[in-house]
């Protein structure tokens, strides 16, 4: 008998497969994941196929979603995610998407990297405090790697008020944010943190625009987020970061 569990958002895990609703960009994502797997990466899901508007990819065992937060609290956990993200970015080099492919977001002209688009702690797979996988590729699109780095810093540091850091990101107390920024940047191989807070602010603004764009297309969960007022929370984040940049520099 098949073992299955409902994850949420229309995602179901059945035995060793993750079943998800097909999106307009599923073909592009599957082509990218196939390229990464063919490049020797086992830290991303392997596409299995599409049937009756449901896509199937392989399941990577470990902690993800809400179970991920405890692993990324340490500097060592954070650094492991940065190294894995860099490995994935490097492996996207040479990827040539199929003709007339659609991405969730407009590709950046001249990009040589395909970004994950949502490299937050909950989309990494963790084992024993180490990031070993990167899942949920719906937001992938060609762009400069700093786009992903800024988004990861936004969520791993995190660029959030103290109460949100403790309540939602599961820190026992607000961390030394500047130290986490430096550690992630170094582990990724960024070569420094000059200007990084401004890049995070830009990325926070882009997130607002992208959620709104997907919502206007009538796609959930983004349309539901906007109806429920989540857009206002996203819009407040760049303002908060500007007024608290001293915490990160």
Protein Blocks (a to p, Z undefined) as FASTA:
>chain_A
ZZdddfbghiacehjaccddddfklmmmmmmmmmmmmnopakbccdfbdcehiacdddde
ddehjllmmmmmpmklmmmmmmmmmmmmmmmgopacdehiacfbdcdehiabdcehlacf
klpcceehiafbdehjllgccddfklmmmmmmmmmmpccdfklmmmmnopabdcdfklmm
mmmmmmnonopaehklmmmmmmmmmmmmmmmmmmmnopafklmmmmnopmmmmmmmmmmm
mmmmmmmZZ
